[in-house]
Amino acid sequence: MKSVILYTYPPEPDGLSRQGDMLYRGMKENGEEVMPCHLSSEFQKEWTYQYLKPDVAIGIGFWSHTPDIVIHTKSHGVTPVPWLVADGWVANYHKELGELPLVLVTSEWVKKTYERDGVDTKNFEIAHIGVDKAVHFPIPKTDPRVALVRKMLGVADEELMILTAGGDVTSKGAQEVLKALKKVDQEFKKWKYVCKIWGGASADDHYDDERALIEELGESEEKVIYLEGSMSPDFMNLLLNACDIYAAPSRLEGFGMIQVEAQACGKPVISINEMGPKETIVHGKTGFLANVAETIKLTSEWAYPWMGFEEQKRIEFNEPKIFAYRADPDEIAEYLMKLLTDENLRKDMGEAALKHALEKFEYHKKAKDITDIIKRRLKLS
């Protein structure tokens, strides 16, 4: 089987780009005939289709990428196999996606989201994202590189560091963690909470609400530390290893790549018992999954020309759609207290998390799984 992988190439630090790059490298290192190509570079894609004559073009994205990874590909006689994530609602390209012989999605929740919104998912299959053990792996906190990270963040040796990371941290559940920390702080004082953000409009939109919750911590508000900017995967490995607990009870999480990476670093993870984390974290063994306390539903949403519509318009939903979730802060507080006060539990969960991440998500294994699915479903050799 000859394949081209369509994603942001050369790879950038964002999740979709890294998702595609691990698939490309995994397939190549597994001995498959494969080439990478930027998903929006039409000239290079056409050259690749003519030169390689691939059996399939595996395109990484979500429904709005359909013109680049499905329609353009089909117009050149190549079979598209999109590998999709979801953003909470599907606004367009239902027919184009439903007619494909195979669509890969990153979790059962992603599949259900497309199905909920009217896409025929009979040819959808689940394909989890991989983790690179050469990039994300355990490093002792005594290592000079990790120790310097903690020192620069102002985390003392006797303090335990909780970390949440994302483009913004509210979408990763930081507001729920802050509510939990208000309760935790009444019994356990030696913690620091690091919120690593990329910055930008999304982070700015949530900052006032986050700030209000931080101020409710009173004297402990200085224990919440913001860290802004883009960081390489190699450096994120140091940041993950600097923490004691990775906490991300995300409001919307189709898979949760960094939660798997945190487990690969040997860190227990606190997340939400919904969406992708249900498939990546083993509750009570590699971390804890807090139950959903609240859902946010939409009755309509705006659609734009860049989504494939002729004009900007508001789409009214026949039934309200769950657009986001909120984890239970009381349960998060309970799980934080268990981990903060029990060093052996952190150690045991961290060791189980590392084993789980490598056994289930190592990227060569995930690349082989995807290769096998495609060959089986499309009858290729």
Secondary structure, 3 states (H helix, E strand, C coil): CEEEEEECCCCCCCHHHHHHHHHHHHHHHCCCEEEEEECCCHHHHHHHHHHHCCCEEEEEECHHHHHHHHHHHHHCCCEEEEEECCCCCCCCCHHHHHCCCCEEECCHHHHHHHHHCCCCCCCEEECCCCECCCCCCCCCCCCHHHHHHHHHHCCCCCCEEEEEEECCCCCCCHHHHHHHHHHHCCCCCCEEEEEEECCCHHHHHHHHHHHHHHHCCHHHHHHEEEEECCCCHHHHHHHHHHCCEEECCCCCCCCCHHHHHHHHCCCCEEEECCCCHHHHCCECCCEEEECEEEEEEEEEEEECHHHCCCCCEEEEEEEEEEEEEEECHHHHHHHHHHHHCCHHHHHHHHHHHHHHHHHHHEHHHHHHHHHHHHHHHHCCC
